[in-house]
Amino acid sequence: MRATVSEMRQTERRTFCRLCNAACGALVTVEDGQVTGVRGDRDHPISRGYLCPKGRALGRYHHHPDRLDHPLVRQGETLERRSWAETLDHLATSIEAAVETAGPSGLAMYKGTAHYLESAAVGYGPAILEHIGSRGWYTTLTVDCPAVTLVAELVAGHPWLLPVPDVDARLTVLVGTNPMASHGHTFNIPRPKEWLRRWARQGELWVIDPRRTECADVAQAHLAPRPGTDHLLLAYLVRELLRDGADRGYLERHADDVPSLTAAVEPFTLDRAVRGTGIPAAEIAALLGKIRETGRVAMVTGTGLNFQESANVSVWLAWMVSVVTGSLDRPGGMWFNPGYLSQTHRREWETRDGTPAPGPASRPELPGRFGELPCAAIADEIEAGNVRALVVLGGNPLIAWPQPERVKRALAKLDVLAVVDVVHNDVVELATHVLPAAGQLERADVPTGAEVYALRSFSQYTERVVEPSGERRPAWWILAQLARRLGADLPGAVDPDSATDEDVLEAAYGRDRARWSVIRETTEAVVTAERPYAWVCGRIPDQRLRVAPALLTEQLAATADPDPESLVLVPRRLLRKINSTMADGVGPVSPARPAAMLHPDDAADRGIVDGAAIAISSAHGQVTTVARTDDRAGRGTVTLPHGFVAASPTSLISGDEVDPATGMPRATGVPVTVARLD
C-alpha cells in the first residue's frame, strides 16, 4: 500500500516541471511537508538530469511568502477572507448580474501561461463561456504567436499542426528564437545546448537573429538582420530555391498553386534583401548555398518572428523554405509530432480554410480565430461596457497586454475581476474575488504542450508531490464548482465534490486506454521511438498543401521596407524567469527592473554609458530603466526583457496598431528613442 505524502517524513518524489512546455524531469525532496530540494532527474529519458534555474527554484516558489492561501472577496477597499462556498456563491451571483446587465458577452476569461500547463483544467473555461453564450475567451496565443496557428491553418488546414525540427536534421536554422533561454516556442527543447551542439556536430547550425544570442555561440554561422526584416531574407531564399534547389517531385505531389508562390516572391531580390536586412550579400549567398547543398532543412521560428509586423508572412515563408526543399513532414527536416496520448495522426479533424469568426463588438475589424478573441481588444471591450466580468486564469494582464496603464484603468472599472493564481501580484490588488490555486507541486498532471511540440513523442504522469497548504484548490476544482453554480456542464462530467485529480485527468486523457495505463503505472516518463513522417501530407485533402494563400501573398506584397536609421525595440526572454512568473526574485535571482541592452556604438552616439539611467520612449509610452552596453546587441536595437511590471516592453506598444489578420500587436521593430536621464 502506497504511503500518503503526509505519512512521509523525508522522501524524494519524481515529477516534472510545468513552468514551460519542455516538461523536464525533476526530483523533489520533501521533509515534513516542506520542499527542501529540487534537482534534475538523471533517469528522465528526455531531459536526462537537465533542469533550468527556474525549475530548480520550484521549492522557493512553492514556499513563496506571498502565496495565496485563502479565498478572498472584496468589501469596499479591502479583500476579506471567506469560505470557498461563500466566495464561489458570491462570484457566481456577481457573474450572473454582469451577464444580465451586458448580455452573454459580459463574461470573459483570460488564460495565462500558467493555466496552459494545468492539464486537468483543459476545456473548463471555454465550457463555462459556451454555457453563458459568450465568445469572450482570450489567451496568450494572441499575445505572442497567432501567426504560427494562422499559417498552419491556411497552409495545412488545421491551426495546431505545428512542425518541430527533426532530431536528425543536418541543417538547422533558428530564426528569431533563442531556445537557450526559452526552451523553444511552439517546440520544446530540454537540454538546449546539448541539442544545439548535436545539430551543429551532425551537420550545421545557423542562427538568424539581430542579437548575438547564446545559440549563436554554438552555431557555425550567425546572420544579424535588422529587426522586422526577416521576411525579406526568407522571401529571397524561397525565390532562389524555386529557381534552383526545389524538390520538384515533392511540390508536384503535395503543393497547390506553386505559380502564385513564385510570383509572390519574385520582387524579393538579393539587392532588396541586403538593403533591407543589412546582412552582407556574401552571408546570404552562403546560407542559400548551404540549403542547396544539404537538400533538407529544419527552419525553426520563435517569438522574434511572431512579434514582428510581418509575422504572418515571415512564418509562412519559413514554412515555404521547408516545402520548396521537400523538408516538411520528412526526415531531416521538420516533422509533426502526433503526441503520445493524443495520437493525432490517428484522429479525424475538420479541415479549415482560415476564415475568421466575427470580432469583438468594440473592435469589429479584428478577427476571432481558434475559438478566441484578440487580447488587444479587451480594454476596448471593458471601456465600452461589453465586458463587465473577467476571470483571469494563471496570468497577469498588466504584464502581458499592451498599454498596461490603460489596462489597469479598464480592470478597475469591472464589476467582477476574479483571479485564479498561486501568488499575490498587482492584478490581485484590483480583484473582486481571489481564488487561491494549488501550485504545480500540489496537483497531479500530465504534460500538455510536450505532447505534440516535443522533439520526441513522450508523456509522463505525476501525482502531487505535497498536499496543498491552506485552502488552495486545483484550478479544475475551482472552475468545476463555479460551473455547477452557473448551471454549466463540463467535459468529462466529473463531480467536483468527489472527483480527484486522477479522475479528471483520466476523463480528459484516457481515450487511448493502453497508453494511459502505461503512464499511470509509473512515475517515469514514457517515450516511444515512433517518429511518423508524411502523415500530415497524407491526411490533408488531396494530400496537397496550400502554398500561396491569398491573405499571405497580399500581406507580403504590402510589406514596406524598413527605415535603416531608426532605433527599434526588441523584447527578449531571460533564462531565469518565464513571462510573469518569478519576476520578483523569490525564484532565481531576478531584477525588479530589468536593464535595457544597447550596442556600445548606439549608446556612445547618445552619450549613454553602461549603468546610466535612461528613458525609452515610443509613440505609445515610456519606460525608465538602466542601460547595459553590450556588443552582442544588434546595431540599431534596444533589447528589453518582457515579463516585468517595471520597464515592461508592453508600455511601448499599442493595442490599436495590430495585425488585422490576427489582432497581434507589433512588439518587435517598434521605433523608439533613448535618452540619458541626468
C-alpha positions as CSV (number, residue, x, y, z in Angstrom):
1,M,0.0,0.0,0.0
2,R,1.4,3.3,-1.0
3,A,2.0,5.8,1.8
4,T,0.4,9.2,1.6
5,V,2.6,12.3,1.4
6,S,1.5,13.3,5.0
7,E,2.9,9.9,6.3
8,M,6.3,10.5,4.9
9,R,8.8,12.5,6.9
10,Q,11.5,12.7,4.3
11,T,11.3,11.4,0.8
12,E,12.3,12.2,-2.8
13,R,9.4,12.3,-5.3
14,R,9.7,12.1,-9.0
15,T,7.7,14.7,-11.0
16,F,8.3,17.0,-13.9
17,C,8.4,20.8,-14.2
18,R,5.4,22.7,-15.5
19,L,6.8,26.2,-15.8
20,C,7.1,25.7,-19.6
21,N,6.2,23.0,-22.1
22,A,9.7,21.4,-22.0
23,A,8.4,19.3,-19.1
24,C,11.9,18.5,-17.7
25,G,12.1,15.7,-15.2
26,A,12.6,16.7,-11.6
27,L,13.3,15.0,-8.2
28,V,11.8,16.9,-5.3
29,T,13.0,16.3,-1.7
30,V,10.2,16.7,0.9
31,E,10.8,16.8,4.6
32,D,7.9,17.1,7.0
33,G,5.8,18.6,4.2
34,Q,8.4,21.2,3.3
35,V,10.1,21.2,-0.1
36,T,13.8,21.2,0.8
37,G,15.4,20.5,-2.6
38,V,14.7,20.3,-6.3
39,R,17.1,18.8,-8.9
40,G,17.0,17.3,-12.3
41,D,16.1,13.7,-12.8
42,R,19.0,11.9,-14.4
43,D,16.8,8.9,-15.3
44,H,14.4,11.1,-17.3
45,P,14.8,9.9,-20.9
46,I,14.2,13.4,-22.4
47,S,15.8,15.9,-20.0
48,R,18.4,13.4,-18.6
49,G,19.2,15.5,-15.5
50,Y,18.8,18.9,-17.0
51,L,16.7,21.4,-15.1
52,C,17.0,25.1,-15.7
53,P,17.3,27.7,-12.9
54,K,13.5,28.3,-12.9
55,G,12.8,24.6,-12.4
56,R,15.4,24.3,-9.6
57,A,13.7,27.2,-7.8
58,L,10.4,25.4,-7.6
59,G,10.8,24.9,-3.9
60,R,11.4,28.6,-3.2
61,Y,8.4,29.5,-5.4
62,H,6.2,26.9,-3.7
63,H,7.0,28.5,-0.3
64,H,6.7,32.0,-1.6
65,P,6.0,34.4,1.2
66,D,3.1,35.9,-0.8
67,R,1.4,32.6,-1.6
68,L,-2.4,32.9,-1.8
69,D,-3.8,30.6,0.9
70,H,-7.5,31.6,1.3
71,P,-10.4,32.7,-0.8
72,L,-11.0,36.5,-0.6
73,V,-13.9,38.7,-1.6
74,R,-13.6,42.5,-1.9
75,Q,-15.6,44.6,0.5
76,G,-15.0,48.2,-0.3
77,E,-11.3,48.9,-0.3
78,T,-10.3,45.6,1.3
79,L,-10.2,41.9,0.4
80,E,-11.8,39.8,3.2
81,R,-11.3,36.1,3.8
82,R,-14.4,34.0,3.1
83,S,-15.1,30.3,2.9
84,W,-14.9,28.6,-0.5
85,A,-18.7,28.2,-0.6
86,E,-19.3,31.9,0.2
87,T,-16.7,33.0,-2.3
88,L,-18.0,30.9,-5.2
89,D,-21.6,31.7,-4.4
90,H,-20.8,35.4,-4.4
91,L,-18.8,35.1,-7.6
92,A,-21.5,33.1,-9.5
93,T,-24.2,35.6,-8.4
94,S,-21.9,38.5,-9.4
95,I,-21.3,37.0,-12.9
96,E,-25.0,36.4,-13.4
97,A,-25.7,40.0,-12.6
98,A,-23.0,41.2,-15.0
99,V,-24.4,39.0,-17.8
100,E,-27.9,40.2,-17.1
101,T,-26.7,43.8,-17.5
102,A,-24.4,43.4,-20.5
103,G,-25.7,40.2,-22.1
104,P,-23.6,37.0,-22.6
105,S,-20.6,38.9,-23.7
106,G,-20.5,40.5,-20.2
107,L,-18.4,37.5,-19.1
108,A,-14.9,37.0,-20.4
109,M,-11.9,34.8,-19.4
110,Y,-8.2,35.2,-19.9
111,K,-5.9,32.2,-19.9
112,G,-2.3,32.9,-19.0
113,T,0.8,30.8,-19.4
114,A,0.5,29.0,-16.1
115,H,-3.1,27.9,-16.9
116,Y,-1.9,26.4,-20.2
117,L,0.1,23.9,-18.1
118,E,-2.8,22.9,-15.8
119,S,-3.7,19.7,-17.7
120,A,-6.7,18.8,-15.6
121,A,-8.5,22.1,-16.3
122,V,-8.3,21.9,-20.1
123,G,-11.6,22.9,-21.7
124,Y,-13.3,24.0,-18.5
125,G,-13.1,27.8,-19.1
126,P,-14.5,27.6,-22.7
127,A,-17.3,25.3,-21.5
128,I,-18.5,27.8,-19.0
129,L,-18.4,30.6,-21.6
130,E,-20.3,28.4,-24.1
131,H,-23.0,27.8,-21.5
132,I,-23.3,31.5,-20.9
133,G,-23.3,32.2,-24.7
134,S,-20.1,34.3,-24.5
135,R,-17.3,34.2,-27.1
136,G,-15.0,36.1,-24.7
137,W,-12.2,33.6,-24.5
138,Y,-8.8,35.3,-24.5
139,T,-5.4,33.6,-24.2
140,T,-1.7,34.4,-24.5
141,L,-1.9,32.9,-28.0
142,T,-2.9,36.4,-29.4
143,V,-0.1,38.0,-27.3
144,D,2.8,36.2,-28.7
145,C,2.2,33.6,-31.5
146,P,-1.1,33.8,-33.5
147,A,0.9,33.8,-36.7
148,V,2.0,30.2,-36.2
149,T,-1.5,28.9,-35.9
150,L,-2.8,31.1,-38.7
151,V,-0.2,29.8,-41.1
152,A,-0.8,26.2,-40.1
153,E,-4.5,26.6,-40.8
154,L,-4.0,28.4,-44.1
155,V,-1.3,26.0,-45.4
156,A,-2.2,22.6,-43.8
157,G,-5.8,23.1,-42.8
158,H,-5.5,23.0,-39.0
159,P,-4.2,25.6,-36.6
160,W,-2.5,23.1,-34.3
161,L,-0.4,21.3,-36.9
162,L,2.9,22.9,-35.8
163,P,6.1,21.3,-37.1
164,V,9.2,20.7,-34.9
165,P,12.8,20.1,-36.1
166,D,13.8,16.6,-36.8
167,V,16.4,15.3,-34.3
168,D,18.4,14.0,-37.3
169,A,18.5,17.3,-39.2
170,R,21.7,18.0,-41.0
171,L,21.0,21.7,-41.4
172,T,19.1,23.5,-38.6
173,V,18.3,27.2,-38.9
174,L,17.0,29.1,-35.9
175,V,15.1,32.3,-37.0
176,G,14.2,34.7,-34.2
177,T,14.3,32.1,-31.5
178,N,16.6,31.6,-28.6
179,P,15.9,28.2,-27.0
180,M,18.9,28.5,-24.7
181,A,16.7,31.0,-22.8
182,S,13.2,30.0,-23.7
183,H,13.5,26.2,-24.3
184,G,11.6,26.7,-27.5
185,H,8.4,28.3,-28.6
186,T,5.8,26.0,-30.2
187,F,8.5,23.4,-30.0
188,N,10.0,22.1,-26.7
189,I,13.7,21.5,-26.2
190,P,15.1,20.4,-22.8
191,R,18.9,20.3,-22.7
192,P,19.0,23.1,-25.3
193,K,22.8,23.5,-25.5
194,E,23.2,19.7,-25.9
195,W,20.7,19.6,-28.7
196,L,22.1,22.6,-30.5
197,R,25.6,21.1,-30.3
198,R,24.3,17.9,-31.7
199,W,22.7,19.6,-34.7
200,A,25.9,21.6,-35.2
201,R,28.0,18.4,-34.9
202,Q,25.9,16.2,-37.2
203,G,25.6,18.9,-39.8
204,E,25.4,22.7,-39.4
205,L,23.5,25.1,-37.1
206,W,22.8,28.6,-38.3
207,V,21.2,31.4,-36.3
208,I,19.3,34.4,-37.7
209,D,18.8,37.0,-35.0
210,P,19.5,40.7,-34.6
211,R,21.3,39.9,-31.3
212,R,24.2,37.5,-30.9
213,T,22.3,35.1,-28.7
214,E,23.6,32.2,-26.7
215,C,22.5,29.9,-29.5
216,A,24.8,31.8,-31.9
217,D,27.8,30.9,-29.7
218,V,27.4,27.2,-30.6
219,A,26.4,27.7,-34.3
220,Q,28.6,27.6,-37.4
221,A,27.1,30.9,-38.6
222,H,25.1,33.9,-37.3
223,L,23.3,36.3,-39.6
224,A,22.1,39.6,-37.9
225,P,19.2,41.2,-39.8
226,R,17.5,44.5,-38.7
227,P,14.5,43.7,-36.6
228,G,11.4,43.1,-38.5
229,T,13.1,42.3,-41.8
230,D,13.3,38.6,-41.8
231,H,10.6,38.3,-44.5
232,L,13.0,40.0,-46.9
233,L,15.6,37.3,-46.4
234,L,13.2,34.4,-46.3
235,A,11.3,35.6,-49.5
236,Y,14.7,35.8,-51.3
237,L,15.6,32.3,-50.2
238,V,12.2,30.9,-51.4
239,R,12.6,32.8,-54.7
240,E,16.1,31.4,-55.4
241,L,15.2,27.9,-54.2
242,L,12.3,27.8,-56.6
243,R,14.8,28.6,-59.4
244,D,17.4,26.1,-58.3
245,G,17.1,23.8,-55.3
246,A,13.4,22.9,-55.2
247,D,12.3,19.3,-54.8
248,R,10.0,19.2,-57.8
249,G,8.7,15.8,-57.1
250,Y,7.5,16.8,-53.6
251,L,6.0,20.0,-55.0
252,E,4.1,18.1,-57.7
253,R,2.7,15.7,-55.2
254,H,2.0,18.0,-52.2
255,A,1.8,21.7,-53.3
256,D,-1.1,23.6,-54.7
257,D,-0.6,26.8,-56.7
258,V,3.2,27.0,-56.9
259,P,3.0,29.6,-59.7
260,S,1.3,32.0,-57.3
261,L,4.0,31.4,-54.7
262,T,6.7,32.0,-57.4
263,A,5.0,35.3,-58.4
264,A,4.7,36.4,-54.8
265,V,8.4,36.1,-54.1
266,E,9.7,37.3,-57.4
267,P,10.1,41.0,-56.4
268,F,12.4,40.0,-53.4
269,T,15.8,40.2,-55.0
270,L,19.2,39.8,-53.3
271,D,19.7,43.6,-53.5
272,R,16.5,44.2,-51.7
273,A,17.3,41.6,-49.1
274,V,20.7,43.2,-48.5
275,R,19.4,46.8,-48.3
276,G,16.5,45.8,-46.0
277,T,18.1,43.4,-43.6
278,G,21.6,44.9,-43.5
279,I,23.1,41.3,-43.9
280,P,26.0,41.3,-46.3
281,A,25.3,39.6,-49.7
282,A,28.1,37.0,-49.1
283,E,26.4,35.8,-45.9
284,I,23.0,35.5,-47.6
285,A,24.6,33.6,-50.5
286,A,26.4,31.3,-48.1
287,L,23.1,30.3,-46.4
288,L,21.4,29.8,-49.7
289,G,24.3,27.6,-50.9
290,K,24.2,25.6,-47.7
291,I,20.5,24.9,-48.1
292,R,21.0,23.8,-51.7
293,E,24.0,21.6,-50.7
294,T,22.2,19.9,-47.9
295,G,18.8,19.5,-49.6
296,R,16.8,19.3,-46.4
297,V,16.5,22.0,-43.8
298,A,14.9,22.4,-40.4
299,M,13.7,26.0,-40.3
300,V,12.7,26.8,-36.7
301,T,11.0,30.1,-35.8
302,G,10.1,31.8,-32.5
303,T,8.8,35.0,-30.9
304,G,11.4,37.1,-32.7
305,L,9.3,36.5,-35.8
306,N,5.9,36.3,-34.1
307,F,6.3,39.8,-32.6
308,Q,7.0,41.5,-36.0
309,E,4.6,43.5,-38.1
310,S,5.4,41.0,-40.9
311,A,4.9,38.0,-38.5
312,N,2.3,36.1,-40.7
313,V,4.4,36.3,-43.9
314,S,7.7,35.6,-42.1
315,V,6.3,32.4,-40.5
316,W,4.7,31.4,-43.8
317,L,7.9,31.9,-45.8
318,A,9.8,29.8,-43.2
319,W,7.3,27.0,-43.9
320,M,7.8,27.6,-47.6
321,V,11.6,27.1,-47.4
322,S,10.7,23.7,-45.9
323,V,8.0,23.0,-48.5
324,V,10.1,24.0,-51.5
325,T,13.0,21.8,-50.5
326,G,10.8,18.9,-49.7
327,S,11.7,19.2,-46.0
328,L,8.2,19.4,-44.4
329,D,6.9,16.2,-42.8
330,R,10.1,14.5,-44.0
331,P,13.2,13.0,-42.3
332,G,16.0,15.5,-41.8
333,G,13.6,18.5,-42.0
334,M,10.5,19.4,-40.0
335,W,8.1,16.8,-38.7
336,F,4.8,16.8,-36.9
337,N,4.7,15.1,-33.5
338,P,1.3,13.4,-33.1
339,G,1.7,13.2,-29.4
340,Y,2.0,10.1,-27.1
341,L,-1.5,10.2,-25.7
342,S,-3.3,12.4,-28.3
343,Q,-2.1,10.2,-31.3
344,T,-3.2,13.0,-33.6
345,H,-2.2,11.1,-36.8
346,R,-4.9,8.5,-36.0
347,R,-7.7,11.1,-35.4
348,E,-10.1,12.8,-37.7
349,W,-10.2,16.5,-37.9
350,E,-12.2,19.1,-39.9
351,T,-10.1,20.9,-42.5
352,R,-10.2,24.7,-42.1
353,D,-9.6,27.4,-44.6
354,G,-8.6,30.3,-42.4
355,T,-12.0,32.1,-42.5
356,P,-12.2,34.2,-39.3
357,A,-15.1,34.4,-36.9
358,P,-16.6,37.8,-36.1
359,G,-14.5,40.0,-33.9
360,P,-15.4,41.7,-30.6
361,A,-18.2,44.3,-30.7
362,S,-16.0,47.3,-29.9
363,R,-13.3,46.2,-32.4
364,P,-15.3,44.6,-35.3
365,E,-12.3,45.0,-37.6
366,L,-10.4,42.4,-35.6
367,P,-10.9,38.6,-36.2
368,G,-12.0,35.9,-34.0
369,R,-9.8,32.8,-34.5
370,F,-9.2,29.4,-33.0
371,G,-12.2,29.9,-30.7
372,E,-10.9,33.1,-29.1
373,L,-10.7,36.8,-29.5
374,P,-7.6,39.0,-29.5
375,C,-6.3,40.2,-26.2
376,A,-5.6,43.6,-27.7
377,A,-9.4,44.2,-27.7
378,I,-10.1,43.5,-24.0
379,A,-9.5,47.1,-22.8
380,D,-11.8,48.4,-25.5
381,E,-14.5,45.8,-24.6
382,I,-14.3,46.8,-20.9
383,E,-14.4,50.5,-21.7
384,A,-17.4,50.0,-24.0
385,G,-19.2,48.2,-21.2
386,N,-19.4,45.0,-23.2
387,V,-17.3,43.0,-20.7
388,R,-18.4,43.5,-17.1
389,A,-16.9,40.3,-15.5
390,L,-13.4,38.9,-16.2
391,V,-11.9,35.7,-14.8
392,V,-8.1,35.7,-15.0
393,L,-6.6,32.2,-15.0
394,G,-2.9,32.0,-14.2
395,G,-1.7,35.1,-15.9
396,N,-1.1,38.8,-15.4
397,P,-2.7,41.2,-17.9
398,L,-0.7,44.1,-16.5
399,I,2.4,42.5,-17.9
400,A,1.1,40.7,-20.9
401,W,-1.2,43.1,-22.6
402,P,-0.3,46.3,-24.5
403,Q,-0.5,49.7,-22.7
404,P,-0.6,48.4,-19.1
405,E,-1.7,51.7,-17.6
406,R,-4.7,51.8,-19.8
407,V,-5.4,48.1,-18.9
408,K,-5.1,48.9,-15.2
409,R,-7.7,51.7,-15.6
410,A,-10.0,49.3,-17.5
411,L,-9.7,46.5,-15.0
412,A,-10.6,48.9,-12.2
413,K,-14.0,49.5,-14.0
414,L,-15.1,45.9,-14.0
415,D,-17.9,44.7,-11.8
416,V,-16.1,41.4,-11.4
417,L,-12.4,40.7,-11.6
418,A,-11.8,37.1,-10.4
419,V,-8.2,36.0,-10.2
420,V,-7.2,32.3,-10.0
421,D,-3.5,32.2,-9.2
422,V,-0.9,30.9,-6.7
423,V,1.0,34.1,-5.7
424,H,-0.2,37.6,-4.9
425,N,0.5,40.1,-7.6
426,D,-0.6,43.5,-8.9
427,V,-3.7,42.1,-10.5
428,V,-4.8,40.7,-7.2
429,E,-4.7,44.2,-5.8
430,L,-7.6,45.1,-8.2
431,A,-9.5,41.8,-7.8
432,T,-13.1,41.5,-6.5
433,H,-12.6,37.7,-5.9
434,V,-9.3,35.9,-5.2
435,L,-9.3,32.1,-5.7
436,P,-6.1,30.5,-4.5
437,A,-4.9,27.8,-6.8
438,A,-2.8,24.7,-6.0
439,G,0.7,25.1,-7.3
440,Q,2.3,22.6,-9.6
441,L,3.8,20.6,-6.8
442,E,0.3,20.3,-5.2
443,R,-1.5,18.7,-8.1
444,A,-1.4,15.7,-10.4
445,D,-0.6,16.4,-14.1
446,V,0.4,15.2,-17.5
447,P,2.4,17.3,-20.0
448,T,0.3,19.5,-22.2
449,G,2.4,21.2,-24.9
450,A,5.0,18.5,-24.6
451,E,2.5,16.1,-26.1
452,V,2.8,17.5,-29.7
453,Y,5.6,20.1,-29.7
454,A,8.4,17.9,-28.3
455,L,11.4,16.7,-30.3
456,R,10.4,13.1,-29.3
457,S,7.0,11.7,-28.5
458,F,6.6,11.1,-24.8
459,S,4.4,11.6,-21.8
460,Q,4.5,11.3,-18.0
461,Y,2.1,11.2,-15.1
462,T,2.9,12.9,-11.8
463,E,1.0,12.7,-8.6
464,R,1.0,15.7,-6.3
465,V,4.3,16.0,-4.5
466,V,3.0,17.7,-1.4
467,E,-0.5,18.2,-0.1
468,P,-2.0,21.6,-0.8
469,S,-1.5,24.1,2.1
470,G,-4.0,26.5,3.4
471,E,-7.3,26.3,1.4
472,R,-5.6,26.1,-2.0
473,R,-7.6,24.1,-4.6
474,P,-6.7,22.8,-8.1
475,A,-7.9,25.1,-10.9
476,W,-10.1,22.4,-12.3
477,W,-11.9,22.2,-9.0
478,I,-12.4,25.9,-8.8
479,L,-13.8,26.1,-12.3
480,A,-16.0,23.0,-11.8
481,Q,-17.5,24.4,-8.7
482,L,-18.2,27.7,-10.5
483,A,-19.7,25.9,-13.4
484,R,-22.0,24.0,-11.2
485,R,-23.3,27.2,-9.7
486,L,-23.8,28.7,-13.2
487,G,-25.5,25.5,-14.4
488,A,-22.8,24.6,-16.9
489,D,-21.8,21.1,-17.9
490,L,-18.1,20.4,-18.1
491,P,-16.1,18.0,-20.2
492,G,-15.8,14.5,-18.6
493,A,-18.9,15.1,-16.4
494,V,-16.9,14.8,-13.1
495,D,-18.4,15.6,-9.7
496,P,-16.1,18.2,-8.1
497,D,-17.4,17.2,-4.7
498,S,-16.0,13.7,-5.0
499,A,-13.6,13.6,-8.0
500,T,-9.8,13.6,-7.6
501,D,-7.1,15.0,-9.9
502,E,-6.7,11.5,-11.2
503,D,-10.3,11.1,-12.1
504,V,-10.3,14.4,-14.0
505,L,-7.1,13.5,-15.9
506,E,-8.4,10.1,-16.9
507,A,-11.6,11.6,-18.2
508,A,-9.5,14.1,-20.3
509,Y,-6.6,12.0,-21.5
510,G,-7.6,8.3,-21.1
511,R,-9.1,7.9,-24.5
512,D,-6.2,5.6,-25.5
513,R,-6.6,3.2,-22.6
514,A,-3.5,1.2,-23.4
515,R,-1.2,4.2,-23.4
516,W,-3.0,5.8,-20.5
517,S,-2.5,2.7,-18.4
518,V,1.2,2.7,-19.2
519,I,1.9,6.1,-17.9
520,R,-0.4,5.7,-14.9
521,E,1.5,2.6,-13.7
522,T,4.8,4.5,-13.4
523,T,6.1,7.9,-12.3
524,E,8.8,7.8,-15.0
525,A,8.5,9.4,-18.4
526,V,7.4,7.0,-21.2
527,V,8.9,7.6,-24.6
528,T,8.1,6.0,-27.9
529,A,10.6,5.6,-30.7
530,E,7.8,6.2,-33.2
531,R,8.5,9.1,-35.4
532,P,5.9,9.1,-38.2
533,Y,6.7,11.1,-41.3
534,A,4.5,12.1,-44.2
535,W,1.3,11.6,-42.2
536,V,0.1,15.2,-42.4
537,C,0.5,15.4,-46.2
538,G,-1.2,12.0,-46.3
539,R,-4.2,13.3,-44.3
540,I,-4.9,16.7,-45.8
541,P,-7.4,16.9,-48.7
542,D,-5.8,15.6,-52.0
543,Q,-2.5,15.4,-50.0
544,R,-1.8,19.0,-51.1
545,L,-0.6,22.0,-49.1
546,R,-1.9,25.4,-49.9
547,V,1.4,27.2,-50.5
548,A,0.0,30.6,-51.7
549,P,-2.9,31.6,-49.5
550,A,-4.3,34.9,-50.8
551,L,-4.2,36.5,-47.3
552,L,-0.5,35.9,-47.1
553,T,0.5,36.8,-50.6
554,E,-1.4,40.0,-50.3
555,Q,0.3,40.8,-47.0
556,L,3.7,40.1,-48.5
557,A,3.1,42.4,-51.4
558,A,2.0,45.2,-49.0
559,T,5.1,45.0,-46.7
560,A,7.2,48.2,-46.7
561,D,11.0,48.2,-46.5
562,P,12.2,49.5,-43.1
563,D,13.9,52.7,-42.2
564,P,17.5,51.6,-41.6
565,E,18.2,54.8,-39.5
566,S,15.6,54.3,-36.8
567,L,16.3,52.8,-33.4
568,V,13.9,50.0,-32.7
569,L,12.6,47.9,-29.8
570,V,13.4,44.1,-29.5
571,P,11.8,42.3,-26.5
572,R,13.8,39.3,-25.3
573,R,13.5,36.4,-22.9
574,L,15.6,35.6,-19.8
575,L,16.6,32.1,-18.7
576,R,15.7,32.8,-15.0
577,K,12.1,33.7,-15.5
578,I,9.1,32.9,-17.7
579,N,6.6,35.6,-18.7
580,S,5.1,36.9,-15.4
581,T,6.4,34.1,-13.3
582,M,9.3,34.6,-10.8
583,A,9.6,38.3,-11.6
584,D,10.2,39.3,-8.0
585,G,13.4,37.5,-7.1
586,V,11.8,34.8,-5.0
587,G,12.7,32.2,-7.7
588,P,16.1,32.6,-9.4
589,V,17.7,35.9,-8.7
590,S,15.9,38.4,-10.9
591,P,16.0,42.2,-11.0
592,A,12.8,44.1,-10.3
593,R,13.6,46.5,-13.1
594,P,15.5,44.8,-15.9
595,A,18.2,46.6,-17.8
596,A,18.0,47.6,-21.5
597,M,20.7,46.3,-23.7
598,L,22.3,48.6,-26.4
599,H,25.2,48.2,-28.7
600,P,28.2,50.3,-27.4
601,D,28.2,52.4,-30.6
602,D,24.5,53.2,-30.3
603,A,25.0,54.1,-26.7
604,A,28.0,56.3,-27.4
605,D,26.1,58.2,-30.1
606,R,23.6,59.2,-27.4
607,G,26.0,59.9,-24.7
608,I,25.0,56.9,-22.7
609,V,27.4,54.9,-20.6
610,D,27.0,51.4,-19.1
611,G,24.8,51.6,-16.0
612,A,23.3,55.0,-16.8
613,A,19.6,55.8,-16.1
614,I,17.7,56.1,-19.4
615,A,14.3,56.7,-20.7
616,I,13.0,54.7,-23.6
617,S,10.1,56.3,-25.5
618,S,7.8,55.3,-28.3
619,A,4.7,56.9,-29.8
620,H,2.7,54.9,-27.2
621,G,4.5,55.3,-23.9
622,Q,7.8,55.5,-22.0
623,V,9.7,53.4,-19.5
624,T,12.7,54.2,-17.4
625,T,15.5,51.8,-16.6
626,V,19.3,51.4,-16.7
627,A,21.4,50.8,-19.8
628,R,23.7,47.9,-20.4
629,T,26.1,48.3,-23.3
630,D,26.9,45.0,-25.0
631,D,28.3,44.3,-28.4
632,R,26.1,41.3,-28.6
633,A,23.1,43.6,-29.2
634,G,22.4,44.4,-32.8
635,R,23.1,47.9,-34.1
636,G,20.0,50.0,-34.1
637,T,18.2,47.9,-31.4
638,V,17.2,48.3,-27.8
639,T,16.5,45.0,-26.2
640,L,14.3,44.8,-23.2
641,P,13.2,41.7,-21.3
642,H,9.5,41.1,-21.1
643,G,7.6,39.8,-18.2
644,F,8.3,42.5,-15.6
645,V,5.9,45.1,-14.2
646,A,8.6,47.7,-14.2
647,A,10.1,48.7,-17.5
648,S,7.8,46.4,-19.5
649,P,8.1,46.5,-23.3
650,T,4.3,46.4,-23.3
651,S,4.3,50.0,-22.2
652,L,5.9,50.9,-25.5
653,I,3.5,49.1,-27.8
654,S,-0.1,49.8,-28.8
655,G,-3.3,47.8,-28.6
656,D,-4.6,49.8,-31.6
657,E,-1.7,49.1,-34.0
658,V,-2.3,45.3,-34.6
659,D,-2.2,42.9,-37.4
660,P,-5.6,42.9,-39.0
661,A,-5.5,39.1,-39.7
662,T,-4.8,38.0,-36.1
663,G,-5.1,41.0,-33.8
664,M,-1.5,40.6,-32.7
665,P,0.2,43.8,-31.5
666,R,3.6,44.6,-33.0
667,A,6.2,44.2,-30.3
668,T,9.4,43.9,-32.3
669,G,10.7,46.7,-34.6
670,V,8.7,49.5,-32.8
671,P,10.6,52.8,-33.4
672,V,11.9,54.2,-30.1
673,T,14.2,56.9,-28.8
674,V,16.6,56.5,-25.9
675,A,17.8,59.4,-23.8
676,R,20.0,59.6,-20.7
677,L,18.4,60.8,-17.5
678,D,20.7,63.2,-15.7
